[in-house]
Amino acid sequence: ISVSLTFSSSCLRPVQRLKAALHFTVGRLCEDIGGDGGKRFNKEVLAAIAETTYRQCDIFAKDLEAFARYSV
């Protein structure tokens, strides 16, 4: 799996850069995992895993912020 970005990372918002980095990392992990068994993941699966991971991290961050406010 190769991911090439045709735009400058400086023109992206931080959230977009984070999502792009997460998508790239998910692709690399799936490539490593799939390579062991000779399997390949299609782009839609990679995008779904990356988006699910991003949303779950967002939930964790909000929970952590709420916990930090409550504990003070």
Secondary structure, DSSP 8 states (H G I E B T S, - for coil): ------S-GGGS-HHHHHHHHHHHHHHHHHHHHHHHHT----HHHHHHHHHHHHHHHHHHHHHHHHHHHHH-
